Amino acid sequence: MSDWLERTELLIGKEALDKLKNAHVLVVGLGGVGSYAAETLVRAGLGNITIIDGDDVDPTNKNRQLQALNSTVGKQKAYVLRDRFLDINPDLQVQVVDNFMEPDLMHSFLLDNHFDFAMDCIDSIVPKMSMILTLKRMKLKFISSMGAGGKLDPSKIRLADISKTRECKFAQQVRKNLKGKGVTKGVLCVYSEEVQPAHSLKLTDGTKYKKSFYGTISYMPAMFGMTMAAEVIKRLTV
């Protein structure tokens, strides 16, 4: 046992820790939710991780994204996180995909690689829909993040099937789109039941799949990501 994981093993036991070390998790989207989700897994002792994101660090990311610093602005998010993760655990196996995958490419990528669990941390409807439908079609275990924007109360965070979500505009849109594809349940997700204030919404020019976005506070995306990671750790170590 590595000394740095001594306290983790003390809590969850050697067998569970060994399961984490041998597991491979895919994390798609490395923003406020995904960056914290991925690092939580790495610090828990995950042995293999694949991270996907095509964005560079932007100054506006600094209020919520783990890798966003003055010194990293303009750098590729996935590679900044890769270096950070290897600084935590030099034995970690990290695969980086530094672009946004189209549906056909994602399908072939999932066929060519084995993952024990996938984490959908995408924050735009169109690519998220593609990811969810691909994962369901391939019968892969996954968890999906709904909207952390416009939320302030950590006590309202919930874990449930998407059919049970409420008070989340993002989840409402995903549900509607999934229903149009014949999917009404079977998507495990993290969301918040807190009502989003109208004043926190800002319209955009529609680039990068987004027509609008909600304001965010530092801790909510992180808590979404950590809640997702906690559930994945639990399911990988049973």
C-alpha positions in Angstrom: 0.0 0.0 0.0 1.3 3.5 -0.9 1.6 5.7 2.2 -0.5 8.4 0.6 -3.5 6.1 0.5 -3.1 4.8 4.1 -6.1 6.7 5.4 -8.3 5.7 2.5 -7.5 2.1 3.1 -8.2 2.5 6.8 -11.7 3.7 5.9 -12.7 1.5 3.0 -10.4 -1.5 3.3 -7.8 -3.1 1.1 -10.2 -5.0 -1.1 -12.2 -1.9 -2.0 -9.0 0.1 -2.6 -7.7 -2.7 -4.9 -10.9 -2.5 -6.9 -10.4 1.2 -7.4 -6.8 0.7 -8.4 -7.9 -1.8 -11.1 -10.9 0.3 -12.3 -11.0 2.5 -15.4 -13.3 5.5 -15.4 -14.1 7.9 -18.3 -14.8 11.5 -17.5 -16.2 13.6 -20.3 -16.3 17.4 -19.7 -13.7 19.0 -17.4 -15.5 22.1 -16.3 -16.5 23.0 -12.8 -18.3 19.6 -12.3 -15.9 17.3 -14.2 -12.6 18.7 -12.9 -13.6 18.1 -9.3 -15.3 14.7 -10.2 -12.1 13.5 -11.8 -9.7 14.7 -9.1 -11.9 13.2 -6.4 -11.6 9.8 -8.1 -7.8 10.2 -8.4 -7.3 11.2 -4.8 -9.4 8.1 -3.8 -7.0 5.8 -5.5 -8.4 5.2 -9.0 -5.8 3.5 -11.1 -7.0 4.4 -14.6 -8.7 7.4 -15.9 -9.6 8.8 -19.4 -10.4 12.5 -19.5 -12.0 14.3 -22.5 -12.4 18.0 -23.1 -11.5 20.2 -26.1 -11.5 23.6 -24.3 -8.7 25.8 -23.2 -8.7 27.5 -19.8 -10.5 30.8 -19.9 -10.3 33.6 -17.2 -14.1 33.2 -16.7 -13.4 29.6 -15.5 -11.6 30.7 -12.4 -14.7 31.0 -10.2 -15.5 27.3 -10.4 -13.0 25.1 -12.3 -10.2 23.3 -10.5 -7.5 23.8 -13.1 -8.3 27.5 -13.8 -5.5 29.8 -12.6 -3.9 32.9 -13.9 -0.9 30.7 -14.8 -3.0 28.2 -16.8 -5.2 30.6 -18.8 -4.9 29.6 -22.5 -3.7 26.1 -21.7 -5.6 23.0 -22.7 -7.8 21.9 -19.8 -7.3 18.2 -20.1 -3.5 18.4 -20.2 -3.4 20.8 -17.2 -5.4 18.3 -15.2 -3.4 15.3 -16.5 -0.2 16.9 -15.1 -2.0 17.8 -11.8 -3.3 14.2 -11.4 0.2 12.7 -12.1 1.6 15.0 -9.4 -0.9 13.4 -7.0 -0.3 9.8 -8.1 2.7 9.2 -10.5 1.4 5.6 -11.0 -1.9 6.7 -12.4 -2.7 5.7 -15.9 -4.1 8.7 -17.7 -5.4 8.9 -21.2 -6.2 12.4 -22.6 -8.5 13.3 -25.5 -8.2 17.0 -26.1 -11.1 17.6 -28.5 -14.9 17.4 -28.6 -16.0 14.0 -30.0 -18.7 13.8 -32.6 -21.3 10.9 -32.0 -19.7 8.5 -34.5 -16.2 9.1 -33.1 -17.4 8.7 -29.5 -19.2 5.4 -30.4 -16.1 3.9 -31.9 -13.9 5.2 -29.0 -16.2 3.5 -26.5 -16.0 0.3 -28.6 -12.2 0.4 -28.6 -11.8 1.0 -24.9 -13.0 -0.7 -21.8 -14.5 1.5 -19.1 -15.9 0.3 -15.8 -17.9 3.5 -15.4 -18.5 6.7 -17.4 -19.2 10.2 -16.0 -21.1 12.7 -18.2 -20.1 16.1 -17.0 -21.0 17.9 -20.3 -22.7 21.2 -19.8 -24.3 21.7 -23.2 -27.5 19.9 -24.4 -26.6 18.7 -27.8 -23.3 16.9 -27.0 -24.8 15.7 -23.7 -27.7 14.1 -25.5 -25.4 12.3 -27.9 -23.3 11.1 -25.0 -26.2 9.7 -23.0 -27.8 8.0 -25.9 -24.5 6.4 -26.9 -23.8 5.1 -23.4 -27.3 3.7 -23.1 -27.2 2.1 -26.5 -23.9 0.4 -25.5 -25.3 -0.6 -22.0 -22.4 1.1 -20.2 -22.6 2.1 -16.6 -22.7 5.9 -16.3 -23.8 8.9 -14.2 -24.8 12.3 -15.6 -24.6 15.8 -14.2 -27.6 18.1 -14.6 -27.4 21.9 -14.1 -25.3 23.3 -11.2 -25.9 26.9 -12.5 -28.3 29.2 -10.7 -28.0 27.1 -7.5 -26.7 28.2 -4.1 -28.0 25.6 -1.5 -25.9 22.5 -1.1 -28.6 20.8 0.9 -30.8 20.7 -2.2 -28.4 18.4 -4.2 -30.0 15.1 -5.0 -29.0 11.8 -6.7 -31.8 10.1 -8.7 -33.0 8.8 -12.0 -33.7 11.6 -14.5 -37.4 10.7 -14.4 -37.5 11.9 -10.8 -35.7 15.2 -11.2 -37.5 18.5 -10.5 -36.7 22.3 -10.4 -33.9 21.9 -12.8 -34.3 23.6 -16.2 -31.4 21.7 -17.7 -32.7 18.3 -16.6 -36.2 19.3 -17.9 -34.7 19.9 -21.3 -32.7 16.7 -21.3 -35.8 14.8 -20.2 -37.8 16.2 -23.0 -35.2 15.4 -25.6 -34.7 11.9 -24.3 -38.4 11.3 -24.4 -38.3 12.2 -28.1 -35.8 9.4 -28.5 -37.9 6.9 -26.6 -36.0 7.2 -23.3 -38.0 8.1 -20.2 -35.8 6.6 -17.5 -32.5 4.7 -16.8 -30.3 7.8 -16.5 -28.7 8.2 -13.1 -28.0 11.8 -12.4 -27.0 14.4 -9.9 -29.2 17.5 -9.8 -30.5 20.2 -7.4 -34.1 20.8 -6.3 -33.4 24.4 -5.7 -35.4 26.9 -7.8 -33.2 28.8 -10.1 -33.7 32.6 -9.9 -34.6 34.2 -13.2 -32.1 37.0 -12.7 -29.1 34.6 -12.8 -29.8 33.7 -16.5 -27.8 35.2 -19.3 -28.6 34.8 -23.0 -25.7 34.2 -25.4 -25.1 34.3 -29.2 -25.6 30.5 -29.3 -22.1 29.5 -30.1 -20.6 26.2 -28.7 -24.1 24.7 -28.4 -25.2 27.2 -25.8 -28.1 29.7 -26.1 -27.9 30.8 -22.4 -26.2 30.0 -19.1 -26.8 30.6 -15.4 -24.5 32.3 -13.0 -22.5 30.0 -10.8 -20.9 30.0 -7.3 -17.6 28.4 -6.6 -18.8 25.4 -4.5 -21.8 24.1 -6.3 -20.2 22.6 -9.5 -17.5 21.1 -7.2 -20.2 19.5 -5.0 -22.0 18.1 -8.0 -18.8 16.6 -9.2 -17.8 15.2 -5.8 -21.3 13.8 -5.3 -21.0 12.0 -8.7 -17.6 10.7 -7.7 -18.8 9.4 -4.4 -21.5 7.4 -6.1 -19.1 6.0 -8.7 -16.6 5.0 -5.9 -19.4 3.3 -4.0 -20.5 1.3 -7.1 -17.0 0.4 -8.1 -16.1 -1.0 -4.6 -19.2 -3.1 -3.8 
